[in-house]
């Protein structure tokens, strides 16, 4: 397991933000490490998302229920940040749930703490903004992919951008993430492997 200082350095490097030594230690002081077992719920529907979560180890899935059907919204893994954005920003109960797909180590960054540090350290403010920018870009790419691309292109884009998801996540969740049936995913995968 990493130290909180190593985690902050990794988060900043992943977003191409150079943090001052003092800022690294200030941010390390607010991180809280949590461990989850496979299948454990990290955030439940109706709870308020009070923190961002950085994934040191493992894989998580964000999902919701629509017409009694389980729909996968996002799958995250090492180096990723998970957040229920609307709940986090508005501090209102979420309809999105987060569960651990594997044994997972997360580092929580409470909203109040990071906002306070952002006011005290401009470089932390830049990093905090970058978290949102990357999240919004990922959301836009996913929305555009689902809107405009056929099944095989959606699969290939996931393979290109996030091969870890295809290697490690259960097929039923990958199919849901790509908004296709498991049967369609099977055909697309087969065509991709044989093509």
N, C-alpha and C positions, 0 to 999 in steps of 0.2 A: 504494500500500500504506500502511496505517495504521502509526503508531508503537505500541509496546507500551503507552504511557500512554493513547493514544486507545482502544485495544482494551479496557483495564481500565475506562475511563469508560463505554464502550458496554455492556460486560457488566453493570456495576452499574446503569446506567440501565434496561436491559432487564428487570432483576429488581426495580426500584424500591428499590434500596439506595443510601444516601448514604455514600460512603467519604470518610474524612479524606484530606487531601493526602498525608500520610506513608504511609498504607495503599495509596493508588493507586500510589505510586512503589515501595513494597516489593513489591507484587504484579506490577507491570510488570517488575521485575528477575527474576522467576522464569519469565516467559513465554518460550517458544521457538517461533519461527516456522518452519513447514515448508510447502513447496509440493509439490503432487502433480499429475501429468498425468492427463488423462481416462483412466479404466480402471485406474489404478494402485491397488494394494492398500495400504491404510493400516494395517490390522491384520489378521493372518491367523489362521485357526483354529489353536488350540494355543498361541498367544502369550498373555501376560498383559497386560491393559489397565492400564498403569501411569500413565496420565494422562487427564484430561478434555481434549477438543479443542473449541475455539471456532472457528466457521466465519466468517472474515472475508469470503471470496469463494468462490463455487462451490457445488457440491451433492455430497452424499455419500449412500451407501446402506449400511445395515446389513442383512446377510442371512446365511442359514444353509442347509445342505442337509438335506433330509428325504426319505428314500427316493429319493435321487439327483435330487431336484428342488430347484431354487434358489428359496428363499422369502424375500421382502423383508420385513424386520421394521420398518424405519424409514428415512425419507428426511429428511435435514437440509439446510439451506441457510443463507444469510447470517443471522447473528445467533443461530443455533442452537448448541447444545452437543451433541457426540456422545460417548457413553461406553457401554461394555459394562459395565453396572452390577454384575452379579454378579462378574465377573472383577476389576473395579476394587476392589470392597469386600473380597472374599475373597483377592485377589491369587493367583488360580488361573487356569489356562489357559482361554481362552474357546472356545466353539463358534460364536460370532458373528464374522463377518468384516465389515470396513469397506472400501469402495472409493470412489474419486472418480468421480462421474458426469460431471463437468466439470473443467476445470483449477481447482484448489482451493487456497486459502491458509488454513491452519489455525494456530491458536496453541495450543500444548500447555501444560498446567498439570500438572506432576508431583504425584502424590498426596502424597509425603513433604513437598514444599515447601509446598503449600497447607495441609496439616495443621499444619505448624510455624507458618506465618503466622497461621492461625486461632487458635492459642494466644496469639500475641503481640499480635494486633489483633482486638478483639471485632467490629468492623464487617466484617472479612474473614470471620470466623466466621459472621456472619449471611448474607453473600453465598454462602459455601460451602454452608450449609444450604439456601438458596433454590435453588441448582442442583439439589439432590436433590428438593426439594419440587415444583418445576416438572416435573422428569423423571417423578416418580411420578404427578402429576396427568395428564400427557400419556399415560402408560401406562394409567391407569385409564380415561380417556376412550376411548382406542383399544380396550381390552378390552371395555368396555361397548358401544361401537358395533358391534364384530364379533359380540358375543353377542346383542344385542337388536334390531339394526336391519336392515331388508332392504337389498338392493344399492343401490337408488336413494337411500336415506337415507344410506348410508355414503358414496356419491359426493358427495352434496350437503354433508355435513358436512366432507369433505376440501376441497371447493370453498370453503366458508365459512371454515374455519380455516387452510388452507394452499393458496391458489390458485397459488402459485409451483410447487408440485409438479406440479399439473395442466398448467401452461404449459411446464415444462422437462424433467421426467423422462420417460424412455421408457415408452410405454403398457404394455409387458409388466411393468415393475416397479410401475407404479401398480396394475395389476390384481392382482398378487401382494400388494401392500400392503393392498389392500381385500378380499383373499381371494375373488376372483372370477376367472373365466376372461377372457382378452382379448375373447372374443366377447360375454360378458355386459357387460363394461365398455363396449364399443362400442355396444351397445343402450341402456345406461343413459345414456351421454353423448348419444347421438342424441335420446333422449326428453327429456333435460334441455334441450338446445338448442332443440328444437321445442315444448317445453311452456311 
